[in-house]
Amino acid sequence: MTTTPVSAPSLILPFDIKNRLDLYVDSVSGEISGLGEISYYPKENWLCVSQLHLIEQESSGTETELKPEALQQFLAAYLTGKGDPIKLRFHWHSHGNMGVFWSATDAKFCAGWNAPWFVALVANKKREYLARLEIREPFPMTLPITVLVEPYYDEALAGQIAAEVKEKVKEKVYPISHVQRHWDFATNQWILEEKKPDRDAFDIEVQELVKDFVEKNGRNPTKKERKEIRQRVKNWSGNGETRGNVDQEWVDAMEREFKTERGYPYEDDASWCGI
């Protein structure tokens, strides 16, 4: 019989939930607590919080206590409003300006929660979070779990920015003139033929040099090294400019890059062409 090891799930705080939680924590000088709704997604192995509930309570700098009568009223209203009690398995509280840790009071509270499983979380004003998964069946177990915060992305704002940039910003595009080169065996020299600007060909040459760099060095080039590679390709193409003897500059560049002797390439080793 084979078994598949399973890791503890991660706790997901969507951005709106995380923002709401932070505002609750910041709204008092001491501690604050509440309940929440949570769901498990087995495919991703996620526990995702979907709602927070604040209940009447008494709080101080070191503890917070939900009023029993207020908790009963909340549960009655929750069930009457067709709330799902299976999802009501999340408890959150804060430690104010203190660090996040499980105090003896926290441990006692978790031990008294009557549910097959639930998640508890402690937060503070420093935006630190600590969570645990409590399992009661088939036997009691406490698992520390990782808290992941969903990154914020405002789709409406992104659309507005894109439209504004398109309207107000005009990007300059500089075409790159490429030169086709081949070795003329009759004259023993490089022959250059002008071609129409070809951005794809330029990018392909850069990608090939980057690939060669990775194979040679066993790592990706840095930003500075990539810039040097691109400049090297521009120098070979002339970049659409006439800068003195471009032919000679390109030959010199090729000789430096591939360490060839002027004239017939690799004339001391003709095995490259099958001779």
Secondary structure as UniProt FT lines:
FT   STRAND          10..13
FT   HELIX           15..26
FT   STRAND          33..41
FT   TURN            42..45
FT   STRAND          46..54
FT   STRAND          57..59
FT   STRAND          64..66
FT   HELIX           68..80
FT   TURN            81..82
FT   TURN            85..87
FT   STRAND          90..94
FT   TURN            96..97
FT   HELIX           104..111
FT   STRAND          117..123
FT   TURN            125..126
FT   STRAND          129..135
FT   STRAND          141..145
FT   STRAND          147..149
FT   HELIX           155..168
FT   STRAND          179..184
FT   TURN            185..188
FT   STRAND          189..194
FT   HELIX           199..217
FT   HELIX           223..237
FT   HELIX           238..240
FT   HELIX           246..258
FT   TURN            265..268
FT   HELIX           270..273
//
